[in-house]
Amino acid sequence: MRGSDGCCRNTRAGGGAFNSLLREVFPEDMCREREMALPNLLVLCGDHGMSETGSHGASSMEEVNTPLILISSAFQRKLGDIRHATRVQQTDVAATLAIALGLPIPKDSVGSLLFPVVEGKPMREQLRFLHLNTVQLSKLLQENVPSYEKDPGFEQFKMSERLHGNWIRLYLEEKHSEVLLNLGSKVLRQYLDALKTLSLSLSTQVAQYDMYSMMVGTVVVLEVLTLLLLSIPQALHRKAELEVPLSSPGFSLLFYLVILVLSAIHVIVCTSAESSCYFCGLSWLAAGGVMVLASVLLCVIVSVLTNVLVGGRPQRKKPIHPSSRWSELDLLILLGTVGHVLSLGASSFVEEEHQTWYFLVNTLCLALSQETYRNYFLGDDSEPQCGLHVEQGLDRVAAAWQGGPGCDVLERGKGHGSPSPSEVHQGSKKWMVLASPWLILACCRLLRSLNQTGVQWAHRPDLGHWLTSSDHKAELSVLAAVSLLVVFVLVQRGCSPVSKAALALGLLGVYCYRAAIGSVRFPWQQDSKDISKGIIEARFVYVFVLGILFTGTKDLLKSQVVAADFKIKTVGLWEIYSGLVLLAALLFRPHNLPVLAFSLLIQTLMTKFIWKPLRHDAAEITVMHYWFGQAFFYFQGNSNNIATVDISAGFVGLDTYVEIPAVFLTAFGTYAGPLLWASHLVHFLSSETHSSSALSHACFCYAMICSIPVSTYIVLVTSLRYHLFIWSVFSPKLLYEGMHLLITAAVCVFFTAMDQTRLTQS
């Protein structure tokens, strides 16, 4: 049950007078056991239980209980000795196996020794094993609890150690006496009580959650989401002007009453809390700011609700269009969004979330194909029906609250409906429109085979593994070169001549950087002896990235301040987008460059042959960009596991670790898919849509479709904090959602800046 020299090793690890006595009890010759004399141990156990319906991972008794069987020739069992199953903690297994094998107990283990495993051993060995376990738990208690000396378990441990010392002295004097046996049994019980108390105290510390801080954050998030939902009619109005009534709630009696109540709750909780609390540890200025924010949001919500219930239902002048209906695309968007939100409550769906997004984008392609065929083969000359789309679906609420018809509340960019026969494209372009959804579907299928991700199939070989092997470096080099060429062809069309040259040199520098570090090679390069860090080549690319971004920003400022030129603004937006594409090409690994090329290809196909001919509105285009951005996040090989984050992107062009650039580059490399699709959305709506409110509608829809899953997931994680997979599955996903929320906020700021540009020009 223990290693041949485990007893001696554990004895020599100690110190002090007590351990000097132990050395006399365990002489060296008694600790050396022959290898053939060691007994075997067979441990049968499961990682979790299962309910009668087959589910696992929740907190029901059937799911948290699993059998544990230990079989060994060292166990002594008398005939007729029937033992009933006892309940033990899963954390006890690690400590038991460590002691049985003569290994050190894991430092952060909170488990206690399963005593039936060693009860057949002599008394001196039983006490020694229990002493090792209590010493380990007491040290862990000292590291995590400031007032550990007052802990009942620590006091019991000290008492047990003193009694153990008395037993050793008596053992050295006479080894066989009734007094020695009685004292040993007493020490044994004292150790077991100390182990139980220490393990329970440490387990409570580990499973303790800062509920007060969690509830404060959840309340603020839900208030923001409620305000967004209540602002749908006003935000999707023709003018797309959202006025938040801050002045009246700020001077209302309700505001000060809420502040007073929250301050009282804060004082009561922070003065009565036994454990540390993050929100209580903040300064009164910071805590007061959070309480003021929560109070303002609550008052604004009450004010909006009052306006809706009291003065928001005037007599309608005319009813909603009788033919208003939901289209298939609208139903897909609604059901897909709701289905994704509901799937976040299951650990298996969180682990394999990429399957959800692959399914949604594939279904979207099929829906677009069906819509394309219907419009081109079943179209007529009649006026297009006022189909109830996402904006219009939300707009039905606006019509009910604002008193106007559903179709007149929202001004779409270019209308929506079936194209007239005069607008139907002839020849090859018509067939490209019909074939585009299927081409996009084929691209998505190829990208799905490039990187296996998730948990269930992550171990299976994929194209990425095949390309990155040393035997296929030539194939990878050709694929990387072709992908960079496709990127240049698709991006250069909207750039100025200077930016085109910078983009070409930058993409050439990307290939040179990958060749310098040995990922790819030039045709004339036969070996990889000249491998370097590629710092010069990467910084060469950074110069062109910054140059293109600077040129695009200059054009945007020129279109806003100097001359209100729509063309200059469009070119500036595209150049900013081109700079981000070049940066992504530098940070992506060579086998992921096809992901970037296919992303640009799908955007081009959607722009030319789907969004323009079918004339989708701003809300639908926004949702499509969001869905494809999420899908390309997983096409890169990312998952909801922290281990899939490519931290090497933070060191491209750096010879040492520099915190701020490394964080920025890693974040951009991870979320390049959603960022590039959001940037393309801004350019598309600014250049192709002449509606004055398209960007405002898109910004609101983008914020809404991102905030609903985040808010729901925060509530789910709070309620599932005792779930079996809370730390391995749900918490990493929460970190991803937090970073995604920051990126979404940056995108919305960019939306708002472009909208202000439009307002200035108008």
C-alpha positions in Angstrom: 0.0 0.0 0.0 3.0 2.3 0.2 6.3 2.5 -1.7 9.3 0.7 -0.6 11.0 3.8 0.8 7.9 6.0 1.2 7.8 5.6 4.9 11.4 6.8 5.3 11.0 9.6 2.8 8.0 11.0 4.6 9.7 10.6 7.9 12.9 12.4 6.8 10.8 15.3 5.4 9.8 16.4 8.8 11.7 18.2 11.5 11.6 19.1 15.2 11.4 17.0 18.4 8.2 15.2 17.3 9.9 14.0 14.1 12.9 12.9 16.1 10.7 10.6 18.0 9.3 9.3 14.7 12.8 8.3 13.5 13.2 6.1 16.5 9.9 4.4 15.7 10.7 3.9 12.0 14.3 2.7 11.8 15.9 2.6 8.3 15.9 -1.2 8.1 12.2 -1.4 8.8 11.4 1.1 6.0 13.2 -0.9 3.3 10.8 -3.4 1.8 11.4 -5.7 -1.0 9.6 -4.9 -4.2 8.1 -8.4 -4.5 6.5 -8.0 -1.1 4.5 -5.0 -2.1 0.7 -5.6 -2.4 -1.3 -4.5 -5.4 -4.1 -2.0 -5.4 -7.0 -1.8 -7.9 -9.2 1.3 -7.8 -12.5 1.3 -9.7 -14.4 4.6 -9.8 -16.3 7.0 -12.1 -15.8 10.7 -12.6 -19.5 11.4 -12.2 -22.9 9.7 -11.8 -25.9 9.7 -14.1 -29.6 10.3 -13.7 -32.2 7.9 -14.8 -32.8 9.9 -18.0 -29.1 9.7 -18.9 -28.0 13.2 -18.1 -25.0 14.1 -16.0 -23.2 17.2 -14.7 -26.0 18.6 -12.6 -26.4 18.6 -8.8 -28.9 15.9 -8.3 -28.0 13.0 -5.9 -27.8 10.5 -8.8 -25.4 12.7 -10.7 -23.0 13.6 -8.0 -22.7 10.1 -6.5 -20.6 7.5 -8.2 -19.3 4.1 -7.0 -15.8 3.7 -5.5 -14.2 0.3 -5.1 -10.7 -0.4 -3.8 -9.4 -4.0 -4.1 -6.1 -5.1 -2.6 -4.4 -8.1 -1.1 -3.4 -6.0 1.8 -7.0 -5.7 3.0 -7.9 -8.2 5.7 -11.5 -9.4 5.8 -12.9 -12.1 8.1 -15.5 -14.6 7.0 -19.0 -13.3 7.5 -17.8 -9.7 7.8 -20.4 -7.7 5.8 -19.6 -4.1 5.3 -22.2 -1.6 4.1 -21.2 1.1 1.6 -20.2 4.4 3.2 -20.2 7.9 1.6 -16.9 9.6 1.0 -15.9 12.8 -0.7 -14.3 12.7 -4.2 -11.5 14.9 -2.8 -10.5 12.1 -0.4 -9.3 9.8 -3.2 -6.2 11.9 -4.0 -5.0 12.0 -0.4 -5.7 8.3 0.0 -3.8 7.2 -3.1 -0.8 9.5 -2.3 -0.4 8.0 1.2 -1.0 4.4 -0.1 1.7 4.8 -2.8 4.2 6.6 -0.5 3.9 9.8 -2.4 3.5 13.4 -1.1 -0.1 14.5 -0.8 -0.9 17.2 -3.3 -0.3 20.6 -1.8 -3.8 22.0 -2.5 -5.7 18.8 -1.7 -8.6 19.3 0.7 -9.4 15.6 1.1 -8.8 13.4 4.1 -7.5 9.8 4.2 -10.1 7.1 3.8 -9.3 5.3 7.1 -10.7 1.8 6.1 -7.8 1.6 3.6 -5.2 1.6 6.3 -7.0 0.2 9.3 -5.3 -3.2 8.8 -1.9 -1.6 9.3 -0.2 -1.5 12.7 -1.2 1.3 15.0 2.1 3.2 14.6 1.6 3.3 10.8 -2.0 4.4 11.0 -1.1 7.3 13.3 1.8 8.2 11.0 -0.5 8.3 7.9 -3.1 10.4 9.7 -0.4 12.8 11.0 0.9 13.3 7.4 -2.6 14.2 6.2 -3.4 16.6 9.1 0.0 18.4 8.7 -0.8 18.9 5.0 -4.3 20.2 5.7 -3.1 22.5 8.5 -0.5 24.1 6.2 -3.2 24.7 3.6 -5.4 26.2 6.2 -2.6 28.6 7.3 -2.2 29.8 3.7 -5.9 30.5 3.1 -7.3 31.5 6.4 -5.8 34.5 8.3 -7.3 33.5 11.6 -6.3 29.9 11.3 -5.3 29.5 15.0 -8.9 30.0 16.1 -10.2 27.3 13.7 -11.6 24.3 15.6 -9.8 21.9 13.2 -6.4 23.5 13.8 -7.0 23.3 17.6 -7.9 19.6 17.3 -4.8 19.0 15.2 -2.5 20.5 17.8 -4.2 18.4 20.5 -3.8 15.3 18.3 -0.1 16.0 17.8 0.5 16.3 21.5 -1.3 13.1 22.3 0.6 11.4 19.4 3.9 12.5 21.0 2.8 11.0 24.4 1.9 7.8 22.6 5.3 7.6 20.9 7.1 8.0 24.2 5.0 5.2 25.8 5.6 3.1 22.7 9.4 3.4 23.1 9.1 2.3 26.7 6.8 -0.7 26.4 5.4 -1.8 23.1 2.7 -4.1 24.4 0.3 -2.8 27.1 -3.3 -2.0 27.6 -2.6 1.6 28.3 -0.7 2.0 25.0 -3.6 0.5 23.1 -6.2 2.7 24.7 -4.1 5.8 24.2 -3.5 4.9 20.6 -7.3 4.5 20.0 -7.8 7.9 21.6 -5.2 9.5 19.4 -6.7 7.8 16.4 -10.2 9.3 17.1 -8.6 12.7 17.7 -6.8 12.6 14.3 -10.0 11.5 12.5 -12.0 14.3 14.1 -9.3 16.9 13.2 -9.2 15.6 9.6 -12.9 15.8 9.3 -13.1 19.4 10.7 -10.1 20.6 8.7 -11.4 19.1 5.4 -14.8 20.6 6.0 -13.4 24.0 6.7 -11.2 24.0 3.6 -13.9 22.7 1.4 -16.2 25.6 2.6 -13.4 28.1 1.7 -13.0 26.6 -1.8 -16.8 26.5 -2.5 -17.5 30.0 -1.1 -18.8 32.5 -3.6 -18.9 36.2 -3.3 -22.7 36.3 -3.8 -23.0 40.0 -2.9 -20.7 41.1 -5.6 -22.1 38.6 -8.1 -25.7 39.9 -7.4 -24.7 43.5 -7.8 -23.1 42.8 -11.2 -26.0 40.7 -12.3 -28.5 43.4 -11.4 -26.6 46.1 -13.3 -26.3 43.9 -16.4 -30.0 43.0 -16.3 -31.0 46.7 -15.9 -29.0 47.6 -19.0 -30.6 44.7 -21.0 -34.1 45.8 -19.8 -33.4 49.3 -20.9 -32.3 48.1 -24.4 -35.4 46.0 -24.7 -37.6 48.9 -23.7 -35.8 51.2 -26.1 -36.6 49.0 -29.2 -39.5 51.2 -30.5 -37.6 54.5 -30.1 -34.3 53.1 -31.5 -35.9 51.5 -34.5 -37.9 54.6 -35.4 -37.4 56.2 -38.7 -35.1 58.9 -37.1 -33.3 56.2 -35.0 -32.9 58.7 -32.2 -32.6 57.2 -28.7 -33.2 59.7 -25.9 -32.5 58.4 -22.4 -34.3 60.4 -19.8 -31.6 61.0 -17.3 -32.5 64.5 -16.0 -35.9 63.7 -14.6 -34.9 60.5 -12.8 -31.8 62.2 -11.5 -34.0 64.7 -9.6 -36.7 62.4 -8.6 -37.5 61.2 -5.0 -37.2 57.6 -6.2 -33.6 58.1 -7.1 -32.6 59.3 -3.7 -34.7 56.6 -2.0 -33.0 53.9 -4.0 -29.5 55.3 -3.2 -30.4 55.3 0.5 -31.7 51.7 0.4 -28.6 50.5 -1.5 -26.3 52.3 0.9 -28.0 50.7 3.9 -27.8 47.3 2.3 -24.1 47.8 1.5 -23.3 48.8 5.1 -25.2 45.9 6.5 -23.7 43.3 4.2 -20.1 44.5 4.5 -20.2 44.8 8.3 -21.8 41.4 8.8 -20.0 39.4 6.2 -17.6 36.8 7.7 -15.5 36.4 4.6 -13.9 38.8 2.2 -16.1 40.5 -0.4 -14.8 42.2 -3.5 -17.4 44.9 -3.6 -17.0 45.6 0.1 -13.2 46.0 -0.5 -13.8 48.9 -2.9 -13.5 52.4 -1.8 -16.6 54.3 -0.9 -16.2 56.4 -4.0 -16.1 53.4 -6.3 -18.9 51.6 -4.5 -21.0 54.8 -4.5 -20.5 55.2 -8.2 -21.8 51.6 -8.8 -24.9 52.3 -6.6 -25.6 55.6 -8.4 -25.4 53.8 -11.7 -27.8 51.1 -10.5 -30.2 53.7 -9.1 -30.1 55.8 -12.4 -30.8 52.7 -14.5 -33.7 51.7 -12.3 -35.2 55.2 -12.4 -34.8 55.4 -16.2 -36.5 52.0 -16.6 -39.4 53.2 -14.4 -39.6 56.4 -16.4 -39.7 54.6 -19.7 -42.3 52.1 -18.4 -44.4 55.0 -17.1 -44.3 56.7 -20.5 -45.3 53.5 -22.3 -48.1 52.6 -20.0 -49.5 56.1 -19.5 -48.9 58.1 -22.7 -47.6 55.5 -25.2 -50.9 54.3 -26.7 -52.6 57.0 -28.7 -55.4 56.3 -31.1 -54.0 54.8 -34.3 -54.7 56.6 -37.5 -54.7 53.4 -39.5 -54.2 49.7 -38.7 -51.1 47.7 -39.4 -50.8 46.5 -42.9 -53.1 43.4 -43.1 -50.6 41.4 -45.1 -47.7 41.9 -42.6 -46.1 38.6 -41.9 -42.9 36.9 -40.8 -40.6 35.7 -43.6 -38.6 32.5 -43.4 -35.4 34.4 -42.9 -36.9 36.4 -40.0 -38.1 33.2 -38.3 -34.6 31.6 -38.7 -32.9 34.7 -37.2 -35.4 34.7 -34.2 -35.3 31.0 -33.6 -31.6 30.7 -34.1 -30.9 33.5 -31.6 -33.3 32.1 -29.0 -32.0 28.6 -29.5 -28.4 29.7 -29.1 -29.2 31.5 -25.9 -31.0 28.4 -24.5 -28.2 26.1 -25.4 -25.8 28.0 -23.1 -27.4 26.3 -20.1 -26.0 22.9 -21.0 -22.3 22.1 -20.5 -22.1 19.9 -23.6 -23.5 22.7 -25.8 -21.0 25.1 -24.4 -18.1 22.7 -25.1 -19.3 22.2 -28.6 -20.7 25.7 -29.3 -19.0 25.7 -32.7 -21.5 23.1 -33.8 -24.3 25.5 -33.0 -22.8 28.3 -35.1 -21.9 25.9 -38.0 -25.5 24.7 -38.0 -26.9 28.3 -38.0 -24.7 29.6 -40.8 -25.4 26.5 -42.9 -29.1 26.8 -42.3 -28.8 30.5 -43.2 -27.3 29.6 -46.5 -30.1 27.3 -47.3 -32.7 29.9 -46.3 -30.9 32.5 -48.6 -30.9 30.0 -51.4 -34.7 29.4 -51.0 -35.3 33.1 -50.9 -33.2 33.6 -54.0 -35.0 31.0 -56.0 -38.4 32.3 -54.9 -37.5 35.9 -55.8 -36.0 35.0 -59.2 -38.4 32.4 -60.4 -41.7 33.4 -58.6 -41.2 37.2 -58.7 -43.9 39.4 -60.3 -44.5 43.1 -61.1 -46.7 43.7 -58.0 -45.6 46.0 -55.2 -43.5 44.2 -52.7 -45.3 43.1 -49.6 -44.5 44.7 -46.3 -42.7 41.7 -44.9 -42.2 41.6 -41.2 -38.5 41.4 -40.9 -36.3 41.6 -37.8 -36.5 45.4 -37.6 -40.1 45.2 -38.6 -40.8 42.4 -36.1 -39.4 44.7 -33.4 -41.2 47.5 -35.2 -44.6 45.9 -34.6 -44.0 46.7 -30.9 -43.0 50.2 -32.0 -46.1 50.6 -34.0 -48.3 49.5 -31.1 -46.5 52.0 -28.8 -45.9 54.8 -31.2 -49.3 54.7 -32.9 -48.1 54.2 -36.5 -48.3 51.4 -39.0 -45.6 48.8 -38.9 -44.3 49.5 -42.3 -44.0 53.2 -41.9 -42.2 53.3 -38.6 -38.9 51.9 -40.0 -37.2 53.4 -43.0 -35.2 50.6 -44.6 -32.1 51.2 -46.6 -33.3 50.3 -50.1 -36.6 48.6 -49.5 -37.3 45.0 -49.3 -39.2 42.6 -51.5 -39.1 40.7 -54.7 -37.2 42.4 -57.5 -39.2 43.4 -60.5 -38.5 41.7 -63.9 -36.6 44.7 -65.0 -34.3 44.3 -62.1 -33.7 40.6 -62.6 -30.1 40.0 -63.7 -29.6 38.1 -66.9 -26.8 35.8 -68.0 -23.9 34.7 -65.8 -24.7 37.2 -63.1 -28.1 35.8 -62.5 -26.7 32.3 -62.1 -24.0 33.6 -59.8 -26.8 35.0 -57.6 -28.5 31.6 -57.6 -25.2 29.7 -56.9 -23.8 32.1 -54.3 -25.5 30.4 -51.2 -24.2 27.0 -52.3 -20.7 28.4 -52.9 -20.8 29.9 -49.4 -22.0 26.6 -48.0 -19.1 24.7 -49.7 -16.6 27.2 -48.3 -18.0 26.7 -44.8 -17.7 22.9 -45.2 -14.1 23.2 -46.3 -13.3 25.5 -43.4 -15.0 23.1 -40.9 -12.5 20.4 -42.0 -9.5 22.7 -41.5 -9.5 22.9 -37.6 -11.1 20.4 -35.3 -12.2 22.2 -32.1 -14.3 21.6 -29.1 -13.9 18.5 -26.9 -15.5 15.5 -28.5 -13.6 15.5 -31.8 -10.6 17.7 -31.0 -8.3 14.7 -31.0 -9.2 13.7 -34.6 -6.8 14.6 -37.4 -7.8 17.5 -39.6 -6.3 19.4 -42.5 -4.5 21.7 -40.2 -2.6 18.8 -38.6 -1.8 17.5 -42.1 -0.5 20.9 -43.3 1.6 21.7 -40.3 3.5 18.4 -40.3 7.1 18.6 -41.5 6.4 16.3 -44.4 4.0 18.7 -46.1 5.8 22.0 -45.8 5.8 22.5 -49.6 2.0 22.1 -49.7 1.6 24.5 -46.8 3.9 27.0 -48.6 1.8 26.9 -51.8 -1.5 27.2 -49.9 -0.2 30.2 -47.9 1.0 31.9 -51.0 -2.3 31.4 -52.8 -4.3 32.5 -49.8 -2.2 35.8 -49.5 -2.7 36.3 -53.3 -6.5 35.9 -52.9 -6.5 38.3 -50.0 -4.8 40.9 -52.1 -7.1 40.5 -55.0 -10.2 40.8 -52.9 -9.0 43.7 -50.7 -7.2 45.9 -53.2 -10.3 46.8 -55.2 -11.5 49.4 -52.7 -8.1 50.9 -51.8 -6.3 54.0 -53.1 -3.1 53.4 -55.2 -0.8 54.1 -52.3 -2.7 51.7 -50.0 -2.6 49.0 -52.8 1.1 49.2 -52.9 1.4 49.1 -49.1 -1.0 46.1 -49.0 1.0 44.2 -51.6 4.3 44.8 -49.8 2.8 44.0 -46.5 1.4 40.6 -47.7 4.8 39.9 -49.2 6.3 40.7 -45.8 3.9 38.3 -44.2 5.2 35.4 -46.3 8.8 36.5 -45.7 8.1 36.5 -41.9 6.7 32.9 -42.0 9.6 31.8 -44.1 12.1 33.4 -41.7 10.7 31.4 -38.7 10.6 28.2 -40.8 6.8 27.8 -41.2 7.0 28.0 -44.9 9.8 28.2 -47.5 10.6 29.9 -50.8 10.8 27.7 -53.9 14.6 28.2 -54.0 15.0 27.3 -50.3 15.8 23.6 -49.9 16.3 23.5 -46.1 15.4 25.4 -43.0 18.9 26.2 -41.7 18.4 29.9 -41.8 15.5 30.0 -39.3 15.3 33.2 -37.2 12.8 35.0 -35.0 11.6 37.0 -38.0 11.5 40.2 -35.9 12.7 42.5 -38.8 10.2 41.0 -41.2 7.2 41.3 -38.8 8.1 44.9 -38.0 8.3 45.6 -41.7 4.7 44.4 -41.9 3.7 46.5 -38.9 4.9 49.6 -40.7 2.5 49.0 -43.6 -0.3 48.1 -41.2 0.1 51.4 -39.4 0.5 53.3 -42.7 -2.8 51.9 -44.1 -4.7 52.5 -40.9 -3.3 56.1 -40.8 -4.3 56.7 -44.4 -7.9 55.4 -43.7 -8.2 57.5 -40.5 -7.0 60.6 -42.4 -9.6 60.1 -45.1 -12.4 59.7 -42.5 -11.4 62.8 -40.7 -11.1 64.7 -44.0 -14.6 63.5 -45.0 -16.0 64.8 -41.7 -14.1 68.0 -41.1 -12.7 69.3 -44.4 -15.0 68.1 -47.2 -18.2 66.2 -46.9 -17.2 63.7 -49.6 -19.1 60.4 -49.5 -16.5 58.7 -51.7 -13.6 59.7 -49.4 -15.4 58.4 -46.4 -16.1 55.1 -48.2 -12.4 54.7 -49.2 -11.3 55.6 -45.7 -13.5 52.9 -44.1 -12.3 50.3 -46.6 -8.6 51.2 -45.9 -9.1 50.8 -42.2 -10.7 47.4 -43.0 -7.7 46.6 -45.2 -5.3 47.4 -42.4 -7.0 45.0 -40.1 -7.0 42.3 -42.7 -3.2 42.8 -43.2 -2.7 42.6 -39.4 -4.8 39.4 -39.3 -2.7 37.9 -42.1 0.4 38.5 -40.1 -0.9 37.1 -36.8 -2.7 34.0 -38.3 -0.7 30.8 -38.5 0.1 29.7 -42.1 -2.5 26.9 -42.2 -5.2 29.5 -41.0 -4.6 31.9 -43.9 -7.3 30.1 -46.0 -9.7 31.1 -43.2 -8.9 34.7 -43.9 -9.2 34.2 -47.7 -12.5 32.4 -47.4 -13.8 35.1 -45.1 -13.1 37.8 -47.7 -14.5 35.6 -50.4 -17.8 35.0 -48.6 -18.1 38.7 -47.8 -17.6 39.5 -51.5 -20.2 36.9 -52.6 -22.7 38.1 -50.0 -22.2 41.8 -50.9 -22.5 41.4 -54.7 -25.0 38.5 -55.1 -27.1 38.4 -52.0 -27.4 41.6 -50.0 -27.6 43.9 -53.0 -30.0 41.8 -55.3 -32.3 40.7 -52.4 -32.1 44.2 -50.8 -32.1 43.0 -47.1 -32.6 45.6 -44.4 -30.0 46.8 -42.0 -31.1 44.5 -39.1 -30.9 41.4 -41.2 -27.5 42.3 -42.6 -26.3 43.0 -39.1 -27.4 39.7 -37.8 -25.8 37.9 -40.7 -22.5 39.6 -40.1 -22.7 38.7 -36.4 -23.5 35.0 -37.2 -20.7 34.7 -39.7 -18.3 36.5 -37.4 -19.0 34.0 -34.6 -18.7 31.1 -37.0 -15.3 32.3 -38.2 -14.2 32.6 -34.6 -14.5 28.8 -34.4 -13.2 28.3 -38.0 -9.9 29.7 -36.7 -9.7 26.7 -34.3 -10.8 28.6 -31.2 -13.1 27.1 -28.6 -14.5 27.9 -25.2 -11.4 26.3 -23.7 -8.6 28.7 -22.6 -6.0 26.2 -23.9 -6.9 27.0 -27.6 -5.9 30.7 -27.3 -3.0 31.3 -29.6 -0.6 33.3 -27.3 2.1 33.2 -29.9 0.3 36.0 -31.7 1.3 38.3 -28.9 5.0 37.8 -29.6 5.0 38.4 -33.3 7.7 41.1 -34.0 8.7 41.3 -30.3 12.0 40.1 -29.0 10.9 40.3 -25.3 7.5 40.2 -23.6 5.8 43.6 -23.6 2.5 43.5 -21.8 0.3 46.0 -23.7 1.3 45.0 -27.3 1.1 41.3 -26.4 -2.4 41.6 -24.9 -3.6 43.6 -27.9 -2.1 41.3 -30.5 -3.4 38.2 -28.7 -6.9 39.6 -28.3 -7.0 40.7 -32.0 -5.6 37.3 -33.2 -8.3 35.5 -31.2 -11.3 37.6 -32.2 -10.1 38.5 -35.7 -13.2 36.8 -37.2 -15.9 38.9 -35.4 -13.8 42.1 -35.7 -13.3 41.8 -39.5 -17.0 41.0 -40.1 -18.0 43.9 -37.9 -15.7 46.3 -39.8 -17.1 45.0 -43.1 -20.6 45.7 -41.8 -19.7 49.4 -41.1 -18.2 49.8 -44.5 -21.1 48.1 -46.3 -23.9 50.1 -44.6 -22.0 53.3 -45.1 -21.3 52.7 -48.8 -24.3 50.7 -50.0 -27.1 51.9 -47.9 -28.4 55.5 -48.5 -30.7 55.4 -45.4 -29.9 58.0 -42.9 -30.6 55.7 -40.0 -29.0 52.4 -41.3 -25.9 52.7 -39.1 -28.0 53.6 -36.0 -30.3 50.6 -36.6 -27.3 48.3 -37.1 -25.5 49.6 -34.0 -28.6 49.0 -31.8 -29.2 45.5 -33.3 -25.5 44.6 -32.9 -25.6 45.7 -29.3 -28.9 43.9 -28.7 -27.9 40.6 -30.3 -24.6 40.6 -28.3 -26.1 41.6 -24.9 -28.9 39.0 -24.8 -26.6 36.0 -24.7 -24.1 37.6 -22.3 -26.8 38.7 -19.9 -28.5 35.3 -20.0 -25.2 33.5 -19.5 -24.3 35.6 -16.5 -27.6 34.6 -14.8 -27.0 30.9 -15.8 -23.5 30.8 -14.5 -24.6 32.4 -11.2 -27.4 29.8 -10.8 -25.1 26.9 -11.9 -22.2 27.9 -9.6 -22.3 24.5 -7.9 -22.4 22.6 -11.2 -19.8 19.8 -11.7 -18.3 21.6 -14.7 -18.5 25.2 -13.4 -14.7 25.7 -13.4 -13.8 23.6 -16.4 -16.6 24.6 -18.9 -18.7 27.5 -17.7 -16.1 29.8 -16.3 -13.8 29.8 -19.3 -16.8 30.6 -21.5 -17.6 33.5 -19.2 -14.1 34.9 -19.7 -14.5 34.6 -23.5 -17.9 36.4 -23.3 -16.4 39.2 -21.1 -13.7 39.9 -23.7 -16.2 39.6 -26.5 -18.3 42.2 -24.7 -15.4 44.6 -24.6 -14.8 44.1 -28.3 -18.5 44.6 -29.0 -18.4 47.9 -27.0 -15.5 49.0 -29.2 -17.4 48.1 -32.3 -20.4 50.1 -31.2 -18.2 53.1 -30.5 -17.0 52.8 -34.0 -20.6 52.6 -35.2 -21.5 55.7 -33.2 -18.5 57.6 -34.6 -19.5 56.8 -38.2 -23.1 57.8 -37.4 -21.9 61.1 -36.0 -20.0 61.6 -39.2 -23.2 61.1 -41.2 -25.0 63.5 -38.9 -22.3 66.1 -39.4 -22.4 65.8 -43.1 -26.2 66.0 -43.2 
